[in-house]
């Protein structure tokens, strides 16, 4: 039986732990709070993040990172992107030297503009062929309800990607392999920013034409950045690109879309943060994504607009006027 450590017992970490257990793995789920770990072990549920969902018997919770790491063939990381470096610095000495490190995170690090796999490689001292990412339309509550979903597991080593595919393939969760780690990570990170933009538009009741335009132009921005960084254009037409973008921009289960909707309705950033109970990655990552784009000399007007609204206090109506008054151009120019 494959042993897997999952660091992070939030909704997505727990939902993916369920997938792994349903696929036959022995899963140890790490979290900071002892009362939540106890609840998971005694009631078979995660009352804080997935209330009412019965967890498979193959999941055991702990607050001891060393216990989680013990003999783990795969180590799954599911913490907020901006806390990864700090957390992994503590965990790295505990991890088996051969464990495959799997990122569930969809963000870009502030300050360094590094993708999550790059942070993992640097902090854990892991070779690229031992670092994988999972991306795609991953709405945790739907997956925890065992509704059909497909995703992408990406690693530069295709053999490792296939190993990861095998341990998380269930009757309801269908993983595809890919070797384009850069493209899969960018798709997952930038879609959160575009979802904020779409949410703002929905909050302003701008209509479905506006939503479709933002999703499509957002994908164009993501693809431009990806190509500049050496990604495969086909990745952005797949599950880690268009698939994840559509789900995150359309679903009421999307944290980033909901966050944007509240801003579009007129709530301040502080008010919106106060009513948001889980991390909306795009709020911080929009700044680092824009930083990454500038480092590669890539124009990303939607991302700039989101940064202006969220972090510079620009009113959404003013930002919309500026966006719509940009000079006309060819669609594929």
C-alpha positions as CSV (number, residue, x, y, z in Angstrom):
1,X,0.0,0.0,0.0
2,X,1.4,3.4,-1.0
3,X,2.0,5.8,1.9
4,X,1.2,9.5,1.3
5,X,1.7,12.5,3.6
6,X,-0.7,15.4,3.0
7,X,0.4,18.7,4.6
8,X,-2.6,20.9,5.0
9,X,-6.0,19.8,6.2
10,X,-8.1,22.6,4.6
11,X,-10.8,21.9,2.1
12,X,-8.6,21.1,-0.9
13,X,-5.9,19.1,1.1
14,X,-8.7,17.1,2.7
15,X,-10.5,16.5,-0.5
16,X,-7.4,15.3,-2.3
17,X,-6.6,13.1,0.7
18,X,-10.0,11.5,0.2
19,X,-9.1,10.8,-3.5
20,X,-5.9,9.2,-2.5
21,X,-7.5,7.0,0.2
22,X,-10.3,6.0,-2.2
23,X,-7.6,5.0,-4.7
24,X,-6.1,2.6,-2.0
25,X,-3.4,4.8,-0.4
26,X,-2.6,5.0,3.3
27,X,-2.9,8.8,4.0
28,X,-1.6,10.8,6.9
29,X,-3.1,14.3,7.0
30,X,-1.2,17.0,8.8
31,X,-2.7,20.1,10.3
32,X,-1.7,22.7,12.9
33,X,-4.7,22.4,15.3
34,X,-4.9,19.4,17.6
35,X,-8.7,19.7,18.1
36,X,-9.3,19.4,14.3
37,X,-6.9,16.4,14.0
38,X,-8.8,14.8,16.9
39,X,-12.2,15.5,15.3
40,X,-11.0,13.9,12.0
41,X,-9.7,10.8,13.8
42,X,-12.7,10.3,16.1
43,X,-15.6,11.4,13.9
44,X,-14.3,10.6,10.4
45,X,-15.1,14.1,9.3
46,X,-13.4,17.4,8.9
47,X,-16.1,19.7,10.5
48,X,-14.2,23.0,9.9
49,X,-13.7,22.6,6.1
50,X,-15.9,19.8,4.8
51,X,-18.7,19.5,7.3
52,X,-21.0,16.5,6.8
53,X,-18.6,14.7,4.5
54,X,-17.6,11.2,5.6
55,X,-13.9,10.6,5.1
56,X,-12.5,7.3,3.9
57,X,-11.1,4.9,6.5
58,X,-7.6,5.2,5.0
59,X,-7.1,8.8,6.3
60,X,-5.4,9.5,9.7
61,X,-4.8,13.0,11.0
62,X,-1.8,14.3,13.0
63,X,-0.3,17.5,14.2
64,X,3.2,16.0,14.1
65,X,5.0,16.8,10.8
66,X,7.6,14.0,11.4
67,X,4.8,11.4,11.9
68,X,3.2,12.5,8.7
69,X,6.5,12.3,6.8
70,X,7.5,8.8,8.0
71,X,8.0,6.4,5.0
72,X,5.9,8.6,2.7
73,X,6.5,7.8,-1.0
74,X,4.6,10.9,-1.9
75,X,4.5,14.2,0.0
76,X,1.6,16.4,-0.9
77,X,1.7,20.1,0.0
78,X,-1.5,22.0,0.3
79,X,-0.9,25.2,2.2
80,X,-1.5,28.9,1.2
81,X,1.1,29.8,-1.4
82,X,2.7,32.6,0.5
83,X,3.3,30.4,3.6
84,X,5.0,27.5,1.6
85,X,8.6,28.7,2.1
86,X,8.3,29.1,5.8
87,X,6.4,25.8,6.4
88,X,8.6,23.8,4.1
89,X,11.8,25.1,5.7
90,X,10.6,23.4,8.9
91,X,9.4,20.2,7.2
92,X,12.2,19.6,4.7
93,X,14.6,17.9,7.1
94,X,11.9,15.4,8.1
95,X,11.0,14.2,4.6
96,X,12.3,11.0,3.1
97,X,15.0,11.6,0.5
98,X,13.2,9.7,-2.2
99,X,9.7,11.1,-1.6
100,X,8.0,12.7,-4.6
101,X,6.9,16.3,-3.6
102,X,3.5,17.2,-5.0
103,X,2.2,20.8,-5.1
104,X,-1.5,21.4,-4.9
105,X,-0.9,25.2,-4.6
106,X,-1.9,27.7,-7.3
107,X,0.1,30.9,-6.7
108,X,3.3,32.8,-7.3
109,X,5.5,33.8,-4.4
110,X,5.6,37.5,-3.5
111,X,9.0,39.1,-3.8
112,X,10.7,36.3,-5.7
113,X,8.0,35.7,-8.4
114,X,8.8,32.0,-8.1
115,X,6.4,29.3,-9.0
116,X,5.5,26.8,-6.2
117,X,7.6,24.0,-7.7
118,X,10.6,26.4,-7.8
119,X,10.1,27.2,-4.1
120,X,9.9,23.5,-3.4
121,X,13.1,22.7,-5.3
122,X,15.0,25.5,-3.6
123,X,13.8,24.9,0.0
124,X,13.8,21.1,0.0
125,X,16.9,20.8,-2.2
126,X,14.9,18.4,-4.5
127,X,15.8,17.8,-8.1
128,X,13.2,18.9,-10.6
129,X,12.4,15.3,-11.6
130,X,11.1,14.7,-8.0
131,X,8.7,17.6,-7.9
132,X,5.2,17.3,-9.4
133,X,2.1,19.6,-9.5
134,X,-1.6,18.9,-9.7
135,X,-3.8,21.4,-11.5
136,X,-7.1,21.6,-13.2
137,X,-10.7,22.4,-12.2
138,X,-10.4,21.3,-8.6
139,X,-13.4,22.7,-6.7
140,X,-12.8,20.9,-3.4
141,X,-16.4,20.5,-2.3
142,X,-17.5,18.8,-5.5
143,X,-14.5,16.4,-5.4
144,X,-15.2,15.7,-1.7
145,X,-18.8,14.8,-2.8
146,X,-17.3,12.4,-5.3
147,X,-18.7,14.2,-8.3
148,X,-16.8,13.5,-11.6
149,X,-13.7,15.6,-12.2
150,X,-10.6,15.5,-14.3
151,X,-7.2,17.1,-13.5
152,X,-3.6,17.1,-14.7
153,X,-0.6,15.7,-12.8
154,X,2.6,17.3,-14.2
155,X,6.2,16.4,-13.7
156,X,9.3,16.8,-15.9
157,X,9.9,13.1,-15.4
158,X,7.0,11.4,-17.2
159,X,7.5,8.2,-15.2
160,X,7.0,10.1,-12.0
161,X,3.8,11.7,-13.5
162,X,2.5,8.3,-14.3
163,X,3.2,7.0,-10.8
164,X,1.3,10.0,-9.4
165,X,-1.5,9.4,-11.8
166,X,-1.9,5.8,-10.7
167,X,-2.2,6.6,-7.0
168,X,-5.0,9.2,-7.4
169,X,-7.1,7.6,-10.2
170,X,-10.6,6.7,-8.9
171,X,-14.0,6.2,-10.4
172,X,-14.8,9.9,-10.0
173,X,-11.3,11.5,-10.3
174,X,-9.5,11.1,-13.7
175,X,-5.9,12.5,-13.8
176,X,-4.1,13.1,-17.1
177,X,-0.3,13.3,-17.2
178,X,1.8,16.2,-18.6
179,X,5.4,17.2,-18.5
180,X,4.8,20.9,-18.9
181,X,5.1,21.9,-15.2
182,X,5.5,25.6,-16.1
183,X,2.3,25.8,-18.1
184,X,0.3,23.8,-15.6
185,X,1.4,26.0,-12.7
186,X,0.8,29.3,-14.6
187,X,-2.6,28.2,-15.6
188,X,-3.5,27.5,-12.0
189,X,-2.0,30.7,-10.6
190,X,-3.3,33.2,-13.2
191,X,-6.8,31.8,-13.3
192,X,-7.3,33.0,-9.7
193,X,-6.5,36.6,-10.9
194,X,-8.9,36.4,-13.8
195,X,-11.5,34.9,-11.5
196,X,-11.2,38.1,-9.3
197,X,-11.8,40.2,-12.5
198,X,-14.8,38.1,-13.5
199,X,-16.2,38.2,-10.0
200,X,-15.9,42.0,-9.9
201,X,-17.7,42.2,-13.3
202,X,-20.5,39.9,-11.9
203,X,-20.8,42.1,-8.8
204,X,-21.2,45.1,-11.0
205,X,-23.8,43.2,-13.1
206,X,-21.9,43.8,-16.4
207,X,-23.5,40.7,-18.0
208,X,-22.4,37.5,-19.7
209,X,-20.8,39.2,-22.7
210,X,-18.4,40.9,-20.3
211,X,-17.8,37.6,-18.4
212,X,-17.0,35.7,-21.6
213,X,-14.7,38.5,-22.8
214,X,-12.8,38.5,-19.5
215,X,-12.4,34.7,-19.5
216,X,-11.2,34.6,-23.1
217,X,-8.8,37.6,-22.8
218,X,-7.6,36.2,-19.5
219,X,-6.6,33.0,-21.2
220,X,-4.8,35.0,-23.8
221,X,-2.8,36.8,-21.1
222,X,-2.0,33.5,-19.4
223,X,-0.8,32.0,-22.7
224,X,1.4,35.0,-23.5
225,X,3.1,34.7,-20.2
226,X,3.4,30.9,-20.5
227,X,5.0,31.1,-24.0
228,X,7.5,33.7,-22.8
229,X,8.5,31.3,-20.0
230,X,8.8,28.2,-22.2
231,X,5.5,26.6,-21.6
232,X,3.6,24.6,-24.2
233,X,0.6,26.5,-25.8
234,X,-1.5,23.3,-25.8
235,X,-1.4,23.2,-22.0
236,X,-3.6,26.4,-21.8
237,X,-6.3,24.8,-24.0
238,X,-6.5,21.9,-21.6
239,X,-7.6,21.1,-18.1
240,X,-4.9,23.1,-16.4
241,X,-5.7,26.1,-18.6
242,X,-9.2,26.6,-19.9
243,X,-10.7,23.9,-17.7
244,X,-9.5,25.5,-14.5
245,X,-10.2,29.0,-15.7
246,X,-13.9,28.2,-16.6
247,X,-14.6,26.5,-13.3
248,X,-13.0,29.2,-11.1
249,X,-14.6,32.0,-13.0
250,X,-18.1,30.5,-13.1
251,X,-18.7,28.6,-9.9
252,X,-20.2,30.0,-6.6
253,X,-17.8,27.6,-4.9
254,X,-14.8,29.6,-6.2
255,X,-13.2,31.7,-3.4
256,X,-11.6,34.1,-5.9
257,X,-14.8,34.7,-7.9
258,X,-16.8,35.3,-4.6
259,X,-14.1,37.7,-3.4
260,X,-14.3,39.6,-6.6
261,X,-18.1,39.7,-6.6
262,X,-18.1,41.3,-3.1
263,X,-15.6,44.0,-4.4
264,X,-17.8,44.6,-7.4
265,X,-20.8,45.0,-5.2
266,X,-19.1,47.9,-3.5
267,X,-17.5,46.3,-0.4
268,X,-14.1,47.6,0.6
269,X,-11.0,45.3,0.5
270,X,-11.1,45.1,4.3
271,X,-14.8,44.3,4.4
272,X,-14.3,41.6,1.8
273,X,-11.4,40.0,3.7
274,X,-13.5,40.0,6.9
275,X,-16.3,37.9,5.3
276,X,-13.9,35.5,3.6
277,X,-13.2,32.4,5.7
278,X,-10.6,30.8,3.4
279,X,-7.7,32.0,1.4
280,X,-8.4,33.6,-2.0
281,X,-5.0,33.1,-3.6
282,X,-5.5,35.7,-6.3
283,X,-5.6,38.5,-3.8
284,X,-1.9,38.3,-3.1
285,X,-0.8,36.4,-6.2
286,X,-2.1,39.1,-8.6
287,X,0.8,41.3,-7.4
288,X,3.4,38.5,-7.9
289,X,1.9,37.5,-11.3
290,X,2.2,41.0,-12.5
291,X,5.8,41.1,-11.2
292,X,6.5,37.9,-13.1
293,X,4.9,39.3,-16.3
294,X,7.1,42.4,-16.1
295,X,10.2,40.3,-15.6
296,X,9.4,38.6,-18.9
297,X,8.3,41.8,-20.6
298,X,4.7,40.5,-21.1
299,X,1.7,42.8,-21.2
300,X,-1.1,41.7,-18.9
301,X,-3.8,44.4,-18.8
302,X,-6.4,42.4,-16.9
303,X,-3.9,41.5,-14.2
304,X,-2.9,45.2,-14.0
305,X,-6.5,46.1,-13.6
306,X,-7.1,43.6,-10.8
307,X,-4.0,44.9,-8.9
308,X,-5.2,48.4,-9.3
309,X,-8.7,47.6,-7.9
310,X,-7.5,45.3,-5.1
311,X,-4.3,47.0,-3.9
312,X,-4.4,50.6,-5.2
313,X,-7.9,51.5,-4.4
314,X,-9.0,52.2,-7.9
315,X,-12.8,52.2,-8.2
316,X,-14.0,49.4,-10.4
317,X,-15.9,51.8,-12.7
318,X,-12.8,53.9,-13.2
319,X,-10.7,50.7,-13.9
320,X,-13.4,49.5,-16.4
321,X,-13.3,52.8,-18.3
322,X,-9.5,52.6,-18.5
323,X,-9.6,49.0,-19.7
324,X,-12.2,49.6,-22.3
325,X,-10.4,52.7,-23.7
326,X,-7.2,50.9,-24.5
327,X,-6.1,51.2,-28.1
328,X,-7.8,48.8,-30.5
329,X,-5.7,45.9,-31.8
330,X,-5.8,42.6,-33.7
331,X,-7.1,39.7,-31.6
332,X,-3.9,37.6,-32.1
333,X,-1.5,40.5,-32.3
